[in-house]
Amino acid sequence: MSFKLSERSLGRLEGVDPSMIALVKYAIGITEIDFGIPHLGGLRTHDQQLELVNKGVSQTMKSKHLEGVAVDVVAYIGPRVSWELNLYDDIADAMKQAAKDIGINIKWGAAWHINSIGDYDGTMADAMNEYIDLRRSQGRRPFIDAPHFELSV
């Protein structure tokens, strides 16, 4: 099945780096999980980011969204939004393939230790589990932000 971004999602990519937009458009065409771009899922102003930090939705004022090089996605099962983690690693598999095919380096928010998921040998579920194991071995909690993708520079 081939999905495409809605006009609303495309509008939410306004101001995002063109290579990131190309990646998202490519990935939506090859994914098995429909996704879109949520409100504030693309470029954010300083005030918008501050509001998200104050609400506890974001953890940093150094967000790549402020630079227009990050995108958050939301998975859909039919018409409803779903936060089931396995859907996001499936979306990440499509993003990985898109990054590999287009030739850009991206990071995924559930496998922060990998600078270019397109170069990773394995599934994104494997990458996430590897990240979790790594953080735990360091005595640190993993920070899983599965809807988040950013250009790796």
C-alpha positions in Angstrom: 0.0 0.0 0.0 1.3 3.4 -0.9 0.5 6.4 1.4 1.0 10.1 0.8 1.1 13.2 3.0 -2.0 15.3 3.4 -2.0 19.0 2.5 -2.0 19.7 6.3 1.1 17.6 6.9 2.8 19.2 3.9 2.0 22.6 5.3 3.6 21.6 8.6 6.9 21.0 6.8 7.1 24.6 5.7 10.5 26.0 6.6 12.1 22.5 7.1 15.3 21.7 5.3 14.5 20.6 1.7 16.5 17.4 2.1 14.5 16.5 5.2 11.2 17.2 3.3 12.4 15.0 0.5 13.2 12.2 2.9 9.7 12.3 4.5 8.0 12.4 1.1 10.0 9.4 0.0 9.4 7.5 3.2 5.6 7.9 3.2 5.6 6.3 -0.3 7.4 3.1 0.9 6.1 2.7 4.5 3.6 0.1 5.5 2.4 2.4 8.3 0.6 5.6 7.4 2.0 8.7 9.1 1.6 12.5 9.1 3.3 15.5 10.6 1.7 16.7 13.9 1.2 20.4 14.9 4.7 21.7 15.7 6.2 18.6 14.1 8.4 20.7 11.8 10.1 24.1 12.2 9.5 25.7 15.6 10.0 29.2 16.9 11.9 29.8 20.1 8.6 30.6 21.9 6.9 27.5 20.7 9.9 25.4 21.8 9.9 27.1 25.2 6.2 26.4 25.6 6.8 22.7 24.8 9.6 22.5 27.4 7.4 24.2 30.0 4.7 21.7 29.4 7.1 18.8 29.6 6.5 17.8 26.0 10.1 18.6 25.1 13.3 18.4 27.2 15.6 20.9 25.5 15.9 24.4 24.2 18.6 23.1 21.8 16.0 21.3 19.6 16.9 20.6 16.0 13.3 21.8 15.2 14.5 25.3 15.8 17.0 24.9 13.0 14.4 23.3 10.6 16.4 20.1 10.4 14.1 17.8 12.5 10.7 16.3 11.9 8.3 14.5 14.2 5.8 12.1 12.8 2.6 10.6 14.1 1.4 7.1 13.1 -2.1 6.4 11.9 -4.1 3.2 12.1 -7.0 4.1 9.9 -8.2 7.6 11.0 -6.9 7.4 14.5 -3.5 8.4 15.9 -1.5 5.6 17.5 1.4 5.8 19.9 2.2 2.1 19.8 6.0 1.9 19.7 6.2 -0.9 17.2 4.5 1.3 14.6 7.3 3.9 15.0 10.1 1.4 14.5 8.3 0.3 11.3 8.2 4.0 10.2 11.8 4.3 11.1 12.6 1.3 8.8 11.0 3.3 5.9 13.0 6.4 7.0 16.2 4.3 7.0 15.5 3.1 3.5 14.7 6.6 2.3 17.9 8.0 3.9 19.9 5.2 2.2 18.3 5.7 -1.2 18.5 9.5 -1.1 21.9 9.5 0.4 21.4 11.7 3.5 22.3 11.0 7.1 19.6 11.0 9.7 19.3 10.2 13.3 16.3 8.6 14.9 15.0 9.6 18.4 14.9 6.0 19.6 18.5 5.1 18.6 20.5 8.2 19.4 23.8 6.4 19.3 23.5 5.9 15.5 24.6 8.9 13.5 23.2 7.6 10.2 20.4 5.0 10.4 20.7 4.5 6.6 24.1 2.8 7.3 22.8 0.6 10.2 22.9 -3.1 9.5 19.7 -4.3 11.0 16.1 -3.3 11.7 15.3 -0.1 13.6 13.7 -2.3 16.3 17.2 -3.8 16.7 18.7 -0.3 16.8 16.3 0.8 19.5 17.0 -2.2 21.6 20.7 -1.7 21.2 20.4 1.9 22.3 18.4 0.8 25.4 21.0 -1.8 26.3 23.8 0.7 25.8 22.2 3.3 28.1 21.4 0.8 30.8 25.0 -0.5 30.7 26.0 3.1 31.4 23.7 3.3 34.3 21.6 5.9 32.4 17.9 5.9 31.4 17.3 5.7 27.7 15.4 8.6 26.2 13.1 7.2 23.6 11.6 9.8 21.2 10.4 7.4 18.5 8.4 10.0 16.5 11.6 12.2 16.0 13.9 12.2 13.1 16.7 14.7 12.4 19.4 15.4 9.9 22.8 14.3 11.2 25.4 16.9 10.5 
